[in-house]
Amino acid sequence: MKKIIKYQLIFILTLLSCHSKNIKQMELVNKQMVEYSFLKEMYEDEYFPNYLVDKGKDILIDLCNEIEIKKPQTLEELYALTHKATDRFNDLQEEFYENDSEIETAARECIAIDFQFISRSYGFEADIEELIATRDW
């Protein structure tokens, strides 16, 4: 009996840890973000591998989740979160290169517009360039 309870507890803890790391878009509180088509233009262009665009989408959904959890009150607090997300896109850039793709002009604009839409959806009028100021793409 104790062995069964132990395995049930391990299973529950595993589920909880997975859930906290990989929030799904439909789990966001902000309805605009639940319904938004992240990185739409990149998905529509064969040049960008969908599985890498999926990783970018996950970065943006994670950003939304961070905003909902941390509830930034100032632009500086928001920028700290967006810069962290931008750094994750920087890290992703190498994977695009390895797949004969890159975060080029169209992708940069698409990503930047999504950052701006996110900031506005959470009540901020942020500078689009400052939102992604740490980018190296």
Summary of the structure (lengths in Angstrom):
residues: 137
radius of gyration: 17.2
end to end distance: 55.9
largest distance: 60.0
contacts: 373
relative contact order: 0.14
helix: 72%
strand: 0%
